[in-house]
Amino acid sequence: MFRGRRSVDFEFVCWQCGEDCVVYGKPTGFWRELYELPEDWECWNCDATNLTPDPPWTPAE
């Protein structure tokens, strides 16, 4: 049975305030779990622009 691809959220730390931020990972692979993340994202706490680090990324809990 095909269940479809699901998104995965990844957790990163803001460079400015140190707060944990969750970034949505869009699935790009079919047979393997590959995800695409934005190049940069805004911190929910301080609005600082952060750059997405190079993989591997740890999924958020």
N, CA, C and O atoms as a Maestro MAE file, in Angstrom:
{
 s_m_m2io_version
 :::
 2.0.0
}

f_m_ct {
 s_m_title
 :::
 protein
 m_atom[244] {
  # First column is atom index #
  i_m_mmod_type
  r_m_x_coord
  r_m_y_coord
  r_m_z_coord
  i_m_residue_number
  s_m_chain_name
  s_m_pdb_residue_name
  s_m_pdb_atom_name
  i_m_atomic_number
  :::
  1 25 0.838 -1.179 0.000 1 A "MET " " N  " 7
  2 3 0.000 0.000 0.000 1 A "MET " " CA " 6
  3 2 0.880 1.238 0.000 1 A "MET " " C  " 6
  4 15 1.822 1.329 0.787 1 A "MET " " O  " 8
  5 25 0.580 2.200 -0.882 2 A "PHE " " N  " 7
  6 3 1.345 3.442 -0.982 2 A "PHE " " CA " 6
  7 2 0.824 4.434 0.048 2 A "PHE " " C  " 6
  8 15 -0.360 4.771 0.055 2 A "PHE " " O  " 8
  9 25 1.712 4.896 0.915 3 A "ARG " " N  " 7
  10 3 1.310 5.831 1.960 3 A "ARG " " CA " 6
  11 2 1.694 7.263 1.638 3 A "ARG " " C  " 6
  12 15 1.297 8.177 2.360 3 A "ARG " " O  " 8
  13 25 2.459 7.485 0.572 4 A "GLY " " N  " 7
  14 3 2.864 8.837 0.214 4 A "GLY " " CA " 6
  15 2 4.101 9.284 0.983 4 A "GLY " " C  " 6
  16 15 4.518 8.662 1.961 4 A "GLY " " O  " 8
  17 25 4.659 10.362 0.513 5 A "ARG " " N  " 7
  18 3 5.843 10.893 1.165 5 A "ARG " " CA " 6
  19 2 5.408 11.867 2.243 5 A "ARG " " C  " 6
  20 15 4.431 12.597 2.074 5 A "ARG " " O  " 8
  21 25 6.128 11.876 3.342 6 A "ARG " " N  " 7
  22 3 5.770 12.781 4.414 6 A "ARG " " CA " 6
  23 2 6.884 13.779 4.657 6 A "ARG " " C  " 6
  24 15 8.057 13.486 4.425 6 A "ARG " " O  " 8
  25 25 6.516 14.942 5.119 7 A "SER " " N  " 7
  26 3 7.512 15.966 5.415 7 A "SER " " CA " 6
  27 2 8.175 15.646 6.752 7 A "SER " " C  " 6
  28 15 7.633 14.906 7.574 7 A "SER " " O  " 8
  29 25 9.332 16.208 6.942 8 A "VAL " " N  " 7
  30 3 10.047 16.055 8.200 8 A "VAL " " CA " 6
  31 2 10.500 17.441 8.632 8 A "VAL " " C  " 6
  32 15 11.021 18.210 7.825 8 A "VAL " " O  " 8
  33 25 10.303 17.755 9.900 9 A "ASP " " N  " 7
  34 3 10.770 19.015 10.442 9 A "ASP " " CA " 6
  35 2 12.155 18.808 11.033 9 A "ASP " " C  " 6
  36 15 12.430 17.792 11.671 9 A "ASP " " O  " 8
  37 25 13.028 19.795 10.808 10 A "PHE " " N  " 7
  38 3 14.382 19.743 11.327 10 A "PHE " " CA " 6
  39 2 14.581 20.891 12.307 10 A "PHE " " C  " 6
  40 15 14.031 21.977 12.122 10 A "PHE " " O  " 8
  41 25 15.371 20.648 13.350 11 A "GLU " " N  " 7
  42 3 15.577 21.641 14.393 11 A "GLU " " CA " 6
  43 2 16.980 22.226 14.301 11 A "GLU " " C  " 6
  44 15 17.968 21.495 14.223 11 A "GLU " " O  " 8
  45 25 17.054 23.558 14.310 12 A "PHE " " N  " 7
  46 3 18.324 24.272 14.276 12 A "PHE " " CA " 6
  47 2 18.326 25.323 15.375 12 A "PHE " " C  " 6
  48 15 17.269 25.701 15.879 12 A "PHE " " O  " 8
  49 25 19.505 25.793 15.748 13 A "VAL " " N  " 7
  50 3 19.657 26.813 16.777 13 A "VAL " " CA " 6
  51 2 19.974 28.147 16.110 13 A "VAL " " C  " 6
  52 15 20.834 28.221 15.232 13 A "VAL " " O  " 8
  53 25 19.277 29.199 16.530 14 A "CYS " " N  " 7
  54 3 19.495 30.538 15.989 14 A "CYS " " CA " 6
  55 2 20.878 31.039 16.394 14 A "CYS " " C  " 6
  56 15 21.294 30.883 17.542 14 A "CYS " " O  " 8
  57 25 21.581 31.637 15.445 15 A "TRP " " N  " 7
  58 3 22.932 32.128 15.706 15 A "TRP " " CA " 6
  59 2 22.921 33.348 16.633 15 A "TRP " " C  " 6
  60 15 23.900 33.611 17.331 15 A "TRP " " O  " 8
  61 25 21.811 34.090 16.634 16 A "GLN " " N  " 7
  62 3 21.778 35.341 17.394 16 A "GLN " " CA " 6
  63 2 21.295 35.155 18.830 16 A "GLN " " C  " 6
  64 15 21.931 35.638 19.767 16 A "GLN " " O  " 8
  65 25 20.170 34.456 19.007 17 A "CYS " " N  " 7
  66 3 19.602 34.342 20.354 17 A "CYS " " CA " 6
  67 2 19.761 32.960 20.974 17 A "CYS " " C  " 6
  68 15 19.533 32.794 22.172 17 A "CYS " " O  " 8
  69 25 20.150 31.963 20.175 18 A "GLY " " N  " 7
  70 3 20.355 30.621 20.707 18 A "GLY " " CA " 6
  71 2 19.080 29.814 20.878 18 A "GLY " " C  " 6
  72 15 19.113 28.728 21.457 18 A "GLY " " O  " 8
  73 25 17.961 30.323 20.387 19 A "GLU " " N  " 7
  74 3 16.681 29.625 20.506 19 A "GLU " " CA " 6
  75 2 16.580 28.501 19.484 19 A "GLU " " C  " 6
  76 15 17.107 28.612 18.377 19 A "GLU " " O  " 8
  77 25 15.894 27.410 19.861 20 A "ASP " " N  " 7
  78 3 15.647 26.303 18.933 20 A "ASP " " CA " 6
  79 2 14.565 26.702 17.945 20 A "ASP " " C  " 6
  80 15 13.522 27.227 18.337 20 A "ASP " " O  " 8
  81 25 14.813 26.453 16.649 21 A "CYS " " N  " 7
  82 3 13.854 26.778 15.593 21 A "CYS " " CA " 6
  83 2 13.623 25.533 14.747 21 A "CYS " " C  " 6
  84 15 14.556 24.782 14.462 21 A "CYS " " O  " 8
  85 25 12.380 25.325 14.351 22 A "VAL " " N  " 7
  86 3 12.014 24.173 13.538 22 A "VAL " " CA " 6
  87 2 11.794 24.629 12.098 22 A "VAL " " C  " 6
  88 15 11.072 25.591 11.838 22 A "VAL " " O  " 8
  89 25 12.439 23.909 11.158 23 A "VAL " " N  " 7
  90 3 12.348 24.238 9.733 23 A "VAL " " CA " 6
  91 2 11.735 23.049 9.002 23 A "VAL " " C  " 6
  92 15 12.133 21.905 9.221 23 A "VAL " " O  " 8
  93 25 10.765 23.326 8.134 24 A "TYR " " N  " 7
  94 3 10.058 22.303 7.362 24 A "TYR " " CA " 6
  95 2 10.962 21.721 6.279 24 A "TYR " " C  " 6
  96 15 11.569 22.466 5.509 24 A "TYR " " O  " 8
  97 25 11.052 20.402 6.219 25 A "GLY " " N  " 7
  98 3 11.816 19.712 5.180 25 A "GLY " " CA " 6
  99 2 10.889 19.107 4.141 25 A "GLY " " C  " 6
  100 15 10.092 18.223 4.457 25 A "GLY " " O  " 8
  101 25 10.987 19.574 2.912 26 A "LYS " " N  " 7
  102 3 10.140 19.086 1.819 26 A "LYS " " CA " 6
  103 2 10.768 17.820 1.227 26 A "LYS " " C  " 6
  104 15 11.946 17.840 0.872 26 A "LYS " " O  " 8
  105 25 10.019 16.726 1.111 27 A "PRO " " N  " 7
  106 3 10.575 15.494 0.555 27 A "PRO " " CA " 6
  107 2 10.919 15.651 -0.925 27 A "PRO " " C  " 6
  108 15 10.145 16.225 -1.691 27 A "PRO " " O  " 8
  109 25 12.092 15.133 -1.326 28 A "THR " " N  " 7
  110 3 12.516 15.195 -2.721 28 A "THR " " CA " 6
  111 2 12.847 13.822 -3.279 28 A "THR " " C  " 6
  112 15 12.877 13.657 -4.499 28 A "THR " " O  " 8
  113 25 13.093 12.844 -2.444 29 A "GLY " " N  " 7
  114 3 13.439 11.504 -2.908 29 A "GLY " " CA " 6
  115 2 12.249 10.578 -2.822 29 A "GLY " " C  " 6
  116 15 11.362 10.772 -1.991 29 A "GLY " " O  " 8
  117 25 12.226 9.573 -3.676 30 A "PHE " " N  " 7
  118 3 11.131 8.600 -3.627 30 A "PHE " " CA " 6
  119 2 11.571 7.332 -2.911 30 A "PHE " " C  " 6
  120 15 10.885 6.864 -2.002 30 A "PHE " " O  " 8
  121 25 12.700 6.774 -3.307 31 A "TRP " " N  " 7
  122 3 13.166 5.518 -2.720 31 A "TRP " " CA " 6
  123 2 14.020 5.742 -1.480 31 A "TRP " " C  " 6
  124 15 14.139 4.864 -0.626 31 A "TRP " " O  " 8
  125 25 14.607 6.921 -1.395 32 A "ARG " " N  " 7
  126 3 15.408 7.247 -0.216 32 A "ARG " " CA " 6
  127 2 14.787 8.464 0.458 32 A "ARG " " C  " 6
  128 15 14.051 9.222 -0.174 32 A "ARG " " O  " 8
  129 25 15.082 8.646 1.725 33 A "GLU " " N  " 7
  130 3 14.556 9.803 2.435 33 A "GLU " " CA " 6
  131 2 15.483 10.991 2.232 33 A "GLU " " C  " 6
  132 15 16.445 11.176 2.977 33 A "GLU " " O  " 8
  133 25 15.183 11.797 1.213 34 A "LEU " " N  " 7
  134 3 15.924 13.017 0.927 34 A "LEU " " CA " 6
  135 2 14.987 14.192 1.123 34 A "LEU " " C  " 6
  136 15 13.808 14.123 0.777 34 A "LEU " " O  " 8
  137 25 15.517 15.272 1.681 35 A "TYR " " N  " 7
  138 3 14.693 16.439 1.964 35 A "TYR " " CA " 6
  139 2 15.371 17.709 1.478 35 A "TYR " " C  " 6
  140 15 16.598 17.809 1.454 35 A "TYR " " O  " 8
  141 25 14.559 18.664 1.095 36 A "GLU " " N  " 7
  142 3 15.036 19.967 0.649 36 A "GLU " " CA " 6
  143 2 14.626 20.997 1.691 36 A "GLU " " C  " 6
  144 15 13.466 21.059 2.100 36 A "GLU " " O  " 8
  145 25 15.597 21.806 2.116 37 A "LEU " " N  " 7
  146 3 15.331 22.858 3.087 37 A "LEU " " CA " 6
  147 2 15.655 24.210 2.455 37 A "LEU " " C  " 6
  148 15 16.455 24.280 1.522 37 A "LEU " " O  " 8
  149 25 15.042 25.281 2.954 38 A "PRO " " N  " 7
  150 3 15.364 26.601 2.409 38 A "PRO " " CA " 6
  151 2 16.814 26.976 2.732 38 A "PRO " " C  " 6
  152 15 17.387 26.489 3.706 38 A "PRO " " O  " 8
  153 25 17.399 27.845 1.903 39 A "GLU " " N  " 7
  154 3 18.777 28.289 2.148 39 A "GLU " " CA " 6
  155 2 18.887 29.107 3.418 39 A "GLU " " C  " 6
  156 15 19.894 29.042 4.123 39 A "GLU " " O  " 8
  157 25 17.835 29.886 3.712 40 A "ASP " " N  " 7
  158 3 17.830 30.658 4.948 40 A "ASP " " CA " 6
  159 2 16.423 30.669 5.531 40 A "ASP " " C  " 6
  160 15 15.454 30.378 4.831 40 A "ASP " " O  " 8
  161 25 16.315 31.002 6.804 41 A "TRP " " N  " 7
  162 3 15.044 31.006 7.509 41 A "TRP " " CA " 6
  163 2 15.115 32.030 8.634 41 A "TRP " " C  " 6
  164 15 16.196 32.402 9.090 41 A "TRP " " O  " 8
  165 25 13.936 32.478 9.071 42 A "GLU " " N  " 7
  166 3 13.845 33.491 10.120 42 A "GLU " " CA " 6
  167 2 13.596 32.831 11.472 42 A "GLU " " C  " 6
  168 15 12.792 31.906 11.589 42 A "GLU " " O  " 8
  169 25 14.292 33.318 12.478 43 A "CYS " " N  " 7
  170 3 14.077 32.838 13.848 43 A "CYS " " CA " 6
  171 2 12.722 33.328 14.336 43 A "CYS " " C  " 6
  172 15 12.372 34.491 14.138 43 A "CYS " " O  " 8
  173 25 11.966 32.454 14.967 44 A "TRP " " N  " 7
  174 3 10.644 32.815 15.474 44 A "TRP " " CA " 6
  175 2 10.750 33.760 16.666 44 A "TRP " " C  " 6
  176 15 9.810 34.503 16.949 44 A "TRP " " O  " 8
  177 25 11.882 33.741 17.367 45 A "ASN " " N  " 7
  178 3 12.030 34.515 18.592 45 A "ASN " " CA " 6
  179 2 12.567 35.924 18.347 45 A "ASN " " C  " 6
  180 15 12.042 36.886 18.908 45 A "ASN " " O  " 8
  181 25 13.611 36.061 17.514 46 A "CYS " " N  " 7
  182 3 14.265 37.362 17.345 46 A "CYS " " CA " 6
  183 2 14.238 37.870 15.905 46 A "CYS " " C  " 6
  184 15 14.754 38.955 15.635 46 A "CYS " " O  " 8
  185 25 13.655 37.122 14.984 47 A "ASP " " N  " 7
  186 3 13.557 37.492 13.564 47 A "ASP " " CA " 6
  187 2 14.901 37.584 12.848 47 A "ASP " " C  " 6
  188 15 14.978 38.176 11.772 47 A "ASP " " O  " 8
  189 25 15.948 37.020 13.411 48 A "ALA " " N  " 7
  190 3 17.252 37.017 12.750 48 A "ALA " " CA " 6
  191 2 17.225 36.039 11.574 48 A "ALA " " C  " 6
  192 15 16.591 34.986 11.649 48 A "ALA " " O  " 8
  193 25 17.909 36.391 10.498 49 A "THR " " N  " 7
  194 3 18.026 35.503 9.351 49 A "THR " " CA " 6
  195 2 19.155 34.517 9.610 49 A "THR " " C  " 6
  196 15 20.279 34.913 9.920 49 A "THR " " O  " 8
  197 25 18.849 33.236 9.482 50 A "ASN " " N  " 7
  198 3 19.810 32.163 9.710 50 A "ASN " " CA " 6
  199 2 20.045 31.409 8.410 50 A "ASN " " C  " 6
  200 15 19.135 31.297 7.588 50 A "ASN " " O  " 8
  201 25 21.236 30.897 8.216 51 A "LEU " " N  " 7
  202 3 21.553 30.063 7.063 51 A "LEU " " CA " 6
  203 2 21.424 28.603 7.457 51 A "LEU " " C  " 6
  204 15 21.846 28.209 8.544 51 A "LEU " " O  " 8
  205 25 20.845 27.802 6.579 52 A "THR " " N  " 7
  206 3 20.719 26.366 6.838 52 A "THR " " CA " 6
  207 2 22.104 25.731 6.730 52 A "THR " " C  " 6
  208 15 22.785 25.906 5.720 52 A "THR " " O  " 8
  209 25 22.525 24.996 7.757 53 A "PRO " " N  " 7
  210 3 23.836 24.343 7.683 53 A "PRO " " CA " 6
  211 2 23.835 23.202 6.667 53 A "PRO " " C  " 6
  212 15 22.783 22.750 6.216 53 A "PRO " " O  " 8
  213 25 25.025 22.752 6.325 54 A "ASP " " N  " 7
  214 3 25.147 21.603 5.426 54 A "ASP " " CA " 6
  215 2 24.646 20.351 6.125 54 A "ASP " " C  " 6
  216 15 24.753 20.243 7.347 54 A "ASP " " O  " 8
  217 25 24.088 19.381 5.352 55 A "PRO " " N  " 7
  218 3 23.645 18.115 5.945 55 A "PRO " " CA " 6
  219 2 24.825 17.332 6.483 55 A "PRO " " C  " 6
  220 15 25.957 17.625 6.100 55 A "PRO " " O  " 8
  221 25 24.627 16.377 7.329 56 A "PRO " " N  " 7
  222 3 23.353 15.755 7.738 56 A "PRO " " CA " 6
  223 2 22.628 16.607 8.769 56 A "PRO " " C  " 6
  224 15 23.249 17.294 9.579 56 A "PRO " " O  " 8
  225 25 21.280 16.547 8.720 57 A "TRP " " N  " 7
  226 3 20.430 17.291 9.630 57 A "TRP " " CA " 6
  227 2 19.752 16.314 10.579 57 A "TRP " " C  " 6
  228 15 19.498 15.163 10.226 57 A "TRP " " O  " 8
  229 25 19.462 16.782 11.781 58 A "THR " " N  " 7
  230 3 18.785 15.951 12.770 58 A "THR " " CA " 6
  231 2 17.306 16.315 12.790 58 A "THR " " C  " 6
  232 15 16.967 17.482 12.984 58 A "THR " " O  " 8
  233 25 16.409 15.332 12.591 59 A "PRO " " N  " 7
  234 3 14.984 15.624 12.640 59 A "PRO " " CA " 6
  235 2 14.566 16.128 14.028 59 A "PRO " " C  " 6
  236 15 15.100 15.686 15.045 59 A "PRO " " O  " 8
  237 25 13.610 17.050 14.055 60 A "ALA " " N  " 7
  238 3 13.063 17.554 15.313 60 A "ALA " " CA " 6
  239 2 12.186 16.483 15.950 60 A "ALA " " C  " 6
  240 15 11.589 15.663 15.254 60 A "ALA " " O  " 8
  241 25 12.116 16.498 17.249 61 A "GLU " " N  " 7
  242 3 11.278 15.510 17.965 61 A "GLU " " CA " 6
  243 2 9.876 15.986 18.135 61 A "GLU " " C  " 6
  244 15 9.050 15.279 18.712 61 A "GLU " " O  " 8
  :::
 }
 m_bond[243] {
  # First column is bond index #
  i_m_from
  i_m_to
  i_m_order
  :::
  1 1 2 1
  2 2 3 1
  3 3 4 2
  4 3 5 1
  5 5 6 1
  6 6 7 1
  7 7 8 2
  8 7 9 1
  9 9 10 1
  10 10 11 1
  11 11 12 2
  12 11 13 1
  13 13 14 1
  14 14 15 1
  15 15 16 2
  16 15 17 1
  17 17 18 1
  18 18 19 1
  19 19 20 2
  20 19 21 1
  21 21 22 1
  22 22 23 1
  23 23 24 2
  24 23 25 1
  25 25 26 1
  26 26 27 1
  27 27 28 2
  28 27 29 1
  29 29 30 1
  30 30 31 1
  31 31 32 2
  32 31 33 1
  33 33 34 1
  34 34 35 1
  35 35 36 2
  36 35 37 1
  37 37 38 1
  38 38 39 1
  39 39 40 2
  40 39 41 1
  41 41 42 1
  42 42 43 1
  43 43 44 2
  44 43 45 1
  45 45 46 1
  46 46 47 1
  47 47 48 2
  48 47 49 1
  49 49 50 1
  50 50 51 1
  51 51 52 2
  52 51 53 1
  53 53 54 1
  54 54 55 1
  55 55 56 2
  56 55 57 1
  57 57 58 1
  58 58 59 1
  59 59 60 2
  60 59 61 1
  61 61 62 1
  62 62 63 1
  63 63 64 2
  64 63 65 1
  65 65 66 1
  66 66 67 1
  67 67 68 2
  68 67 69 1
  69 69 70 1
  70 70 71 1
  71 71 72 2
  72 71 73 1
  73 73 74 1
  74 74 75 1
  75 75 76 2
  76 75 77 1
  77 77 78 1
  78 78 79 1
  79 79 80 2
  80 79 81 1
  81 81 82 1
  82 82 83 1
  83 83 84 2
  84 83 85 1
  85 85 86 1
  86 86 87 1
  87 87 88 2
  88 87 89 1
  89 89 90 1
  90 90 91 1
  91 91 92 2
  92 91 93 1
  93 93 94 1
  94 94 95 1
  95 95 96 2
  96 95 97 1
  97 97 98 1
  98 98 99 1
  99 99 100 2
  100 99 101 1
  101 101 102 1
  102 102 103 1
  103 103 104 2
  104 103 105 1
  105 105 106 1
  106 106 107 1
  107 107 108 2
  108 107 109 1
  109 109 110 1
  110 110 111 1
  111 111 112 2
  112 111 113 1
  113 113 114 1
  114 114 115 1
  115 115 116 2
  116 115 117 1
  117 117 118 1
  118 118 119 1
  119 119 120 2
  120 119 121 1
  121 121 122 1
  122 122 123 1
  123 123 124 2
  124 123 125 1
  125 125 126 1
  126 126 127 1
  127 127 128 2
  128 127 129 1
  129 129 130 1
  130 130 131 1
  131 131 132 2
  132 131 133 1
  133 133 134 1
  134 134 135 1
  135 135 136 2
  136 135 137 1
  137 137 138 1
  138 138 139 1
  139 139 140 2
  140 139 141 1
  141 141 142 1
  142 142 143 1
  143 143 144 2
  144 143 145 1
  145 145 146 1
  146 146 147 1
  147 147 148 2
  148 147 149 1
  149 149 150 1
  150 150 151 1
  151 151 152 2
  152 151 153 1
  153 153 154 1
  154 154 155 1
  155 155 156 2
  156 155 157 1
  157 157 158 1
  158 158 159 1
  159 159 160 2
  160 159 161 1
  161 161 162 1
  162 162 163 1
  163 163 164 2
  164 163 165 1
  165 165 166 1
  166 166 167 1
  167 167 168 2
  168 167 169 1
  169 169 170 1
  170 170 171 1
  171 171 172 2
  172 171 173 1
  173 173 174 1
  174 174 175 1
  175 175 176 2
  176 175 177 1
  177 177 178 1
  178 178 179 1
  179 179 180 2
  180 179 181 1
  181 181 182 1
  182 182 183 1
  183 183 184 2
  184 183 185 1
  185 185 186 1
  186 186 187 1
  187 187 188 2
  188 187 189 1
  189 189 190 1
  190 190 191 1
  191 191 192 2
  192 191 193 1
  193 193 194 1
  194 194 195 1
  195 195 196 2
  196 195 197 1
  197 197 198 1
  198 198 199 1
  199 199 200 2
  200 199 201 1
  201 201 202 1
  202 202 203 1
  203 203 204 2
  204 203 205 1
  205 205 206 1
  206 206 207 1
  207 207 208 2
  208 207 209 1
  209 209 210 1
  210 210 211 1
  211 211 212 2
  212 211 213 1
  213 213 214 1
  214 214 215 1
  215 215 216 2
  216 215 217 1
  217 217 218 1
  218 218 219 1
  219 219 220 2
  220 219 221 1
  221 221 222 1
  222 222 223 1
  223 223 224 2
  224 223 225 1
  225 225 226 1
  226 226 227 1
  227 227 228 2
  228 227 229 1
  229 229 230 1
  230 230 231 1
  231 231 232 2
  232 231 233 1
  233 233 234 1
  234 234 235 1
  235 235 236 2
  236 235 237 1
  237 237 238 1
  238 238 239 1
  239 239 240 2
  240 239 241 1
  241 241 242 1
  242 242 243 1
  243 243 244 2
  :::
 }
}
